[in-house]
């Protein structure tokens, strides 16, 4: 239980630093682009496999 609390604190500090450095928005924009790209590639893979 203490390990979970420590990891939560570390994550909180990291995200807080991302907000301060204004990188959080940058990372979220790139994560969305990557997610969209993976989704289209996955859809193409599924349709190619079922044909």
DRENLOSE-518282 format. One record per residue (C-alpha): chain; residue in one letter; x, y, z negated. Coordinates in nm, 2 decimals, decimal comma, always signed. Layout:
BEGIN
<node><chain>A</chain><res>A</res><c1>X</c1><c2>Y</c2><c3>Z</c3></node>
...
***
This chain:
BEGIN
<node><chain>A</chain><res>X</res><c1>+0,00</c1><c2>+0,00</c2><c3>+0,00</c3></node>
<node><chain>A</chain><res>X</res><c1>+0,29</c1><c2>+0,24</c2><c3>-0,08</c3></node>
<node><chain>A</chain><res>X</res><c1>+0,45</c1><c2>+0,16</c2><c3>+0,26</c3></node>
<node><chain>A</chain><res>X</res><c1>+0,13</c1><c2>+0,26</c2><c3>+0,44</c3></node>
<node><chain>A</chain><res>X</res><c1>+0,13</c1><c2>+0,59</c2><c3>+0,24</c3></node>
<node><chain>A</chain><res>X</res><c1>+0,49</c1><c2>+0,66</c2><c3>+0,33</c3></node>
<node><chain>A</chain><res>X</res><c1>+0,43</c1><c2>+0,59</c2><c3>+0,70</c3></node>
<node><chain>A</chain><res>X</res><c1>+0,13</c1><c2>+0,81</c2><c3>+0,69</c3></node>
<node><chain>A</chain><res>X</res><c1>+0,34</c1><c2>+1,10</c2><c3>+0,54</c3></node>
<node><chain>A</chain><res>X</res><c1>+0,61</c1><c2>+1,05</c2><c3>+0,80</c3></node>
<node><chain>A</chain><res>X</res><c1>+0,35</c1><c2>+1,06</c2><c3>+1,08</c3></node>
<node><chain>A</chain><res>X</res><c1>+0,19</c1><c2>+1,37</c2><c3>+0,93</c3></node>
<node><chain>A</chain><res>X</res><c1>+0,53</c1><c2>+1,55</c2><c3>+0,91</c3></node>
<node><chain>A</chain><res>X</res><c1>+0,61</c1><c2>+1,45</c2><c3>+1,27</c3></node>
<node><chain>A</chain><res>X</res><c1>+0,28</c1><c2>+1,57</c2><c3>+1,41</c3></node>
<node><chain>A</chain><res>X</res><c1>+0,31</c1><c2>+1,89</c2><c3>+1,21</c3></node>
<node><chain>A</chain><res>X</res><c1>+0,65</c1><c2>+1,96</c2><c3>+1,37</c3></node>
<node><chain>A</chain><res>X</res><c1>+0,50</c1><c2>+1,89</c2><c3>+1,72</c3></node>
<node><chain>A</chain><res>X</res><c1>+0,24</c1><c2>+2,15</c2><c3>+1,65</c3></node>
<node><chain>A</chain><res>X</res><c1>+0,49</c1><c2>+2,40</c2><c3>+1,53</c3></node>
<node><chain>A</chain><res>X</res><c1>+0,72</c1><c2>+2,35</c2><c3>+1,83</c3></node>
<node><chain>A</chain><res>X</res><c1>+0,42</c1><c2>+2,36</c2><c3>+2,07</c3></node>
<node><chain>A</chain><res>X</res><c1>+0,51</c1><c2>+2,02</c2><c3>+2,22</c3></node>
<node><chain>A</chain><res>X</res><c1>+0,19</c1><c2>+1,84</c2><c3>+2,10</c3></node>
<node><chain>A</chain><res>X</res><c1>-0,02</c1><c2>+1,98</c2><c3>+2,39</c3></node>
<node><chain>A</chain><res>X</res><c1>+0,26</c1><c2>+1,90</c2><c3>+2,63</c3></node>
<node><chain>A</chain><res>X</res><c1>+0,27</c1><c2>+1,54</c2><c3>+2,52</c3></node>
<node><chain>A</chain><res>X</res><c1>-0,11</c1><c2>+1,51</c2><c3>+2,53</c3></node>
<node><chain>A</chain><res>X</res><c1>-0,13</c1><c2>+1,64</c2><c3>+2,89</c3></node>
<node><chain>A</chain><res>X</res><c1>+0,14</c1><c2>+1,39</c2><c3>+3,00</c3></node>
<node><chain>A</chain><res>X</res><c1>-0,03</c1><c2>+1,11</c2><c3>+2,81</c3></node>
<node><chain>A</chain><res>X</res><c1>-0,35</c1><c2>+1,18</c2><c3>+2,99</c3></node>
<node><chain>A</chain><res>X</res><c1>-0,18</c1><c2>+1,18</c2><c3>+3,33</c3></node>
<node><chain>A</chain><res>X</res><c1>-0,01</c1><c2>+0,85</c2><c3>+3,26</c3></node>
<node><chain>A</chain><res>X</res><c1>-0,34</c1><c2>+0,70</c2><c3>+3,13</c3></node>
<node><chain>A</chain><res>X</res><c1>-0,52</c1><c2>+0,80</c2><c3>+3,45</c3></node>
<node><chain>A</chain><res>X</res><c1>-0,24</c1><c2>+0,66</c2><c3>+3,67</c3></node>
<node><chain>A</chain><res>X</res><c1>-0,25</c1><c2>+0,33</c2><c3>+3,48</c3></node>
<node><chain>A</chain><res>X</res><c1>-0,62</c1><c2>+0,31</c2><c3>+3,51</c3></node>
<node><chain>A</chain><res>X</res><c1>-0,62</c1><c2>+0,35</c2><c3>+3,89</c3></node>
<node><chain>A</chain><res>X</res><c1>-0,34</c1><c2>+0,10</c2><c3>+3,93</c3></node>
<node><chain>A</chain><res>X</res><c1>-0,52</c1><c2>-0,15</c2><c3>+3,70</c3></node>
<node><chain>A</chain><res>X</res><c1>-0,84</c1><c2>-0,11</c2><c3>+3,90</c3></node>
<node><chain>A</chain><res>X</res><c1>-0,65</c1><c2>-0,17</c2><c3>+4,23</c3></node>
<node><chain>A</chain><res>X</res><c1>-0,49</c1><c2>-0,48</c2><c3>+4,07</c3></node>
<node><chain>A</chain><res>X</res><c1>-0,82</c1><c2>-0,62</c2><c3>+3,96</c3></node>
<node><chain>A</chain><res>X</res><c1>-0,98</c1><c2>-0,58</c2><c3>+4,30</c3></node>
<node><chain>A</chain><res>X</res><c1>-0,68</c1><c2>-0,73</c2><c3>+4,48</c3></node>
<node><chain>A</chain><res>X</res><c1>-0,68</c1><c2>-1,03</c2><c3>+4,25</c3></node>
<node><chain>A</chain><res>X</res><c1>-1,05</c1><c2>-1,10</c2><c3>+4,29</c3></node>
<node><chain>A</chain><res>X</res><c1>-1,03</c1><c2>-1,09</c2><c3>+4,68</c3></node>
***
